Amino acid sequence: MTKEEWQIVDDARRLLRLGERATIGEVKRAYRQLCKQYHPDLVGEESAEQAAMIRGLTRCYTALMQHCNQFRIPLVPPEDERIDPEDWWMDRFGRDPLWGKGKGK
């Protein structure tokens, strides 16, 4: 991604009040929650500020959804490399105090 594309994603993340990492579900929930705060049909009045905020939220949501849809993850392990189940588990849950090896320390 280019620097400009990352800037759009970062601006969208900030406007939707998301952390540095978010799931698609979290993006959708944040977008819907903020739309409920600013949508004129739900608030009862329409102002230029609200209309601009709704347009901004929609633009940010669209940018984040396009960003998320561009990611592709391998569903098959590389031919020259076997995945050790222990390594797979530790990569995903190794730091988790409940599931990681270091629990109780």
C-alpha positions as CSV (number, residue, x, y, z in Angstrom):
1,M,0.0,0.0,0.0
2,T,1.1,3.5,-0.6
3,K,1.6,6.1,2.0
4,E,-1.6,7.9,0.9
5,E,-3.6,4.7,1.2
6,W,-2.3,4.1,4.7
7,Q,-3.2,7.7,5.6
8,I,-6.8,7.1,4.4
9,V,-7.0,3.9,6.5
10,D,-5.5,5.7,9.6
11,D,-7.8,8.6,9.2
12,A,-10.8,6.2,8.9
13,R,-9.6,4.3,12.0
14,R,-9.5,7.5,14.0
15,L,-12.8,8.8,12.9
16,L,-14.5,5.5,13.7
17,R,-12.7,5.5,17.1
18,L,-11.0,2.2,16.5
19,G,-7.8,0.8,18.0
20,E,-4.7,-0.1,16.1
21,R,-6.2,-3.5,15.4
22,A,-9.9,-4.2,14.6
23,T,-12.0,-7.0,13.2
24,I,-14.5,-6.4,10.4
25,G,-17.2,-6.9,13.0
26,E,-15.7,-4.1,15.2
27,V,-15.5,-1.8,12.2
28,K,-19.2,-2.4,11.4
29,R,-20.3,-1.9,15.0
30,A,-18.4,1.3,15.3
31,Y,-19.8,2.6,12.0
32,R,-23.4,1.7,13.0
33,Q,-23.0,3.2,16.5
34,L,-21.7,6.5,15.2
35,C,-24.3,6.7,12.4
36,K,-27.0,6.3,15.1
37,Q,-25.5,9.3,16.9
38,Y,-25.4,11.6,13.9
39,H,-28.2,10.4,11.5
40,P,-30.9,13.1,11.1
41,D,-33.7,10.5,11.1
42,L,-32.7,9.3,14.5
43,V,-31.6,12.6,16.0
44,G,-34.6,14.5,14.8
45,E,-32.9,17.4,13.2
46,E,-30.6,17.9,10.3
47,S,-27.6,20.2,10.3
48,A,-24.7,20.7,7.9
49,E,-22.3,19.3,10.5
50,Q,-24.4,16.1,10.9
51,A,-24.6,15.7,7.1
52,A,-20.8,16.1,6.8
53,M,-20.2,13.7,9.6
54,I,-22.5,11.0,8.0
55,R,-20.7,11.5,4.7
56,G,-17.3,11.2,6.4
57,L,-18.4,8.1,8.3
58,T,-19.6,6.4,5.2
59,R,-16.4,7.3,3.3
60,C,-14.3,5.9,6.2
61,Y,-16.4,2.7,6.4
62,T,-16.0,2.1,2.7
63,A,-12.3,2.7,2.8
64,L,-11.8,0.3,5.7
65,M,-14.0,-2.4,4.0
66,Q,-12.0,-2.1,0.8
67,H,-8.8,-2.3,2.8
68,C,-10.0,-5.4,4.6
69,N,-11.2,-7.1,1.4
70,Q,-7.7,-6.7,-0.2
71,F,-6.0,-9.0,2.3
72,R,-5.4,-12.5,1.2
73,I,-4.1,-15.1,3.6
74,P,-2.7,-18.5,2.5
75,L,-5.1,-21.3,3.1
76,V,-2.5,-24.0,2.2
77,P,0.9,-24.3,3.8
78,P,4.0,-23.7,1.6
79,E,5.2,-26.9,0.0
80,D,8.7,-26.7,1.4
81,E,7.6,-26.0,5.0
82,R,5.4,-27.9,7.4
83,I,3.5,-26.1,10.1
84,D,4.2,-27.5,13.6
85,P,0.9,-27.4,15.6
86,E,2.7,-26.2,18.6
87,D,4.2,-23.2,16.7
88,W,0.8,-22.4,15.2
89,W,-0.8,-22.3,18.6
90,M,2.0,-20.2,20.1
91,D,1.9,-17.7,17.2
92,R,-1.8,-17.1,17.9
93,F,-2.2,-17.6,21.7
94,G,1.3,-17.7,23.1
95,R,1.0,-14.4,25.0
96,D,-2.5,-15.1,26.2
97,P,-2.4,-15.7,30.0
98,L,-5.1,-18.2,29.8
99,W,-3.9,-20.3,26.8
100,G,-0.2,-19.5,26.6
101,K,2.6,-21.6,28.0
102,G,3.6,-18.9,30.4
103,K,0.4,-18.9,32.4
104,G,0.9,-18.6,36.1
105,K,4.2,-16.8,35.8
